[in-house]
Amino acid sequence: MTTSSEEGAEQRWNRQRLRSANERLLLDRLRAVGSASRAQLARETGLSKPTVSSALAALEKAGLVREVGTHTPERGRVAVLYAPDPAAGYALGIDIGRDWLRVALADLDGSVVARADVRNRARTSATMADLVVSTAHRVVADSGVDRDRVIQAVVATPGVYDSRNHRVRYAVNLPGWGRAGLFDRMREQLGLPLAVHNDANLAALGEYAFGAGVGSRLFVYVMIGTGLGMGVVHEGRLFTGAHGAAGEIGFLPWPGRHKPDVLEDAVSGEAVVAAARALGMTGPLTAKDVFDAARRDDPAATTAVRQEGERLAHTVAAVAAVLDPDLVVLGGGVGHSADLLLRTVRDTLKSLTPLRPKVAPSALGEDAILLGAVATALDTARDVVFERRAPG
């Protein structure tokens, strides 16, 4: 039998839950439109004006919204405009690559307030972890933001993070990076929650949030650089598979001359260099060197780049058959030279398959991974600052 005190407690809990839902509805609406008056919010959410006023007052008291100006309609009184307070919390994005470490701190609006790009000269996993921590601390210090206001960090790394065993698998281009405990150590030294995600997946989210993938229903980001990876975003959500390895297309089999190879051996920056050498180019070479030579109409470089485009077309054809995306974005170090690849990719696709998604270059370039890490950290940070607010 329920007592009157239990009924009273349940009623109070239900009222508090309703107030919380109303506050979250208004905060999400303000994030979507930027700023709005109480009357506008009432119209767009269906809440009563007194409910909107009460919820806004609670959000303002909690430091989550603020007055940002006024609006004078053609008829009626001057209306106060409200917007989310971007300084209610901050998020840290970290991109760990073989050559570069990039770290950015952003407010809750997604504006980057401090950033550092550092050459990755670490030769062991331990020194690389130390470099991540020291760079992150420096970025926060340079921003002038109180460390207690940094809510969440997200790390982008090659390979697949095994959350059960606390280690990265398949990061073949970062020797020793698969050691257990590295990220636990970074998490402890940073002193804040830290999530770890695959770099191609985060690049896909970056393009969806800020770049070429905006508005796409299902799009694929193919990252061609030191290795080969892919991220899949369906209606704003990342698809990672049963074990987090969805998109590891570099492991797809590819017929080699003497033995079966994997696709990463055929479609990557190193593959471009190997093809150029086989065609007669000599001396120290990088993929960028080959693409620069192709722009100067060097015959060997032009052929190597065309071969890369043809192989990329086979990659896109396989992806199209399995996922049916409306857009495929080419990114990574090789993807930055998409201007030389797109015609070959599109022409070859016509001869390979009737499934021809739109193929486009990355709009974010080398920042795609970092901005994806920032966007992912912001999703968590916004939830956390809302949950931390004082109850109404």
WOURCOR-V285668 format. One line per field, one symbol per residue. phi: phi as a letter, one per 20 degrees, with the letter a starting at -180 (. if undefined). psi: psi as a letter, one per 40 degrees, with the letter a starting at -180 (. if undefined). burial: b if it has 9 or more other C-alpha atoms within 8 Angstrom, else e. A space follows every 10 residues. Layout:
BEGIN
phi = ???
psi = ???
burial = ???
END
This chain:
BEGIN
phi = .eefffffff ffffffffff ffffgfffff ffdnbaefff fffednefff ffffffffff ffnecbfcqc cdffcoefdf ddbfefefac cddcdddfdc dcccdcefen efdabbdcfe dfdcffffff fgffffffff fffmefgfee ebccddbfnc eeffdlbedm efecgnfeff nfffffffff mbgcdccfff fffffffffc cfegnffbcc ddddbgccbb cccdlndfdd nfcndgnfff effbfefdbf ddgffdcaff ffffffffeo fcnfccgfgf fffffemfff ffffffffff ffffffffff fedlfebcde cngfffdffe dfffgfffgf edbfecffdc ffedlfegff ffffffffgf ffffffffff gf
psi = hhiddddddd dddddddddd dddddddddd ddeciiiddd ddddeeiidd dddddddddd deediiheai hhidiaihhh hiiihdeeii ihhhhhiddi hhhihiaeee hheiihhhhg eheidddddd dddddddddd dddehhdeeh diihhhiiah hgddefihie gdegheeehi eddddddddd fihhihiidd ddddddddde bdeheidhih hhhhbdahii ihhhfehhhe adeeeheged eiihhiddih aiddddgidd ddddddddee iiihiidddd dddddefhdd dddddddddd dddddddddd dddfiehhhh aidddefdde dddddddddd ediehgihhi iheebeeddd dddddddddd dddddddeih i.
burial = eeeeeebeee eeeeebeebb ebbbbbbebb beeebbbbee bbeeeebebe bbbebbebbb ebbbbbebee bbeeeeeebb bbbbbbebbb bbbbbbbeeb bbbbbbbbeb ebbbbbeeeb eeeebebbbb bbbebbbebb eebeeeeebb bbbbbbbbbb bbeeebbbbe beebbebbbb ebbeebbeeb ebebebbbbb bbbbbbbbbb bbbbebbbbb bbbbbbbbbb bbbbeeebbb eeeebbbbbb ebebeeeeeb bbbbbbbbbb bbbebbbebe beeeebbeeb bebbeeebeb bbbbbbebbb bbbbebbebb eeebbbbbbb bbbbbbbbee bbebbbebbb eeeeebbebb bbebbbebbb bbbbbbbbeb bbebbbeeee ee
END
